[in-house]
Every structure is written in structure tokens, then in C-alpha cells.
Amino acid sequence: MLEELCRQRGISFGYKDAYIEEQNRAAVAQGSEPQSLGSTELGRIVAASGGFVQGTTLQIPTTGYHTMEESSTLEANEAFSRLLTQIAERYGAL
């Protein structure tokens, strides 16, 4: 649903796992170590629930991730707000 809404509204998106997997293929080809796909709070909940709980994480692209200088563009924030509004409207929350 998120991908569909993004496509309909011209909002660019990407999949973190696909990006890291592509980076890992290049790293391995160059003899480097691959990166971990990491773990999110949602991932830990899904694992602990044995797959009963499922979902996705929607994230605003930023620079300086997890630092005091972390920031994002106004365009990314506006797109995120439009997307959240569309989701809320779709499910009758607005």
C-alpha cells in the first residue's frame, strides 16, 4: 500500500534491505565484508512474536543519521506528511 501511494503521488522511495544487498554484492565482489541488514524495534517484535506481528517501517531519508547533525530536506518532510495524511484518510482517521 505504501509503495502504491508513493507511486500515485510521485513520491520517491527505496527499500533499505534491497539497497544494502546491492551494496553487499559490490563489497563481496571487491573482497570486502558485507554489512548487516541491521535490526529494528519492529524486527525484534516480529521475531519475538514468531511472525504473528508483521508490518513495515516508514522512514524519512536523512543525512548524519544518529548524530547531532541529523537532518532531512523540507521536500522529504512534506512528502512524508502528505503520505501520512493519505494513509489516515484511507483508513478513516481524518
C-alpha angles and dihedrals in degrees: 000000000000092000091049092050091048092050092047092052099039093247112152117229142171140193115243094208093051090048093050092045090054091048089049093052089054092045093050091047088055092047095254129131118265121241124245116252085231130218131268131195088252090051091053091049092050091049093047092049092053089241095308091117115055135171147123137256120235113203135182111231111248142176122226090032113206094001133108087256096055110139143154136205124268087238091057092048093049092049090049091051092048090050094049090048091052091050091049091049092048091055097041097252092127 
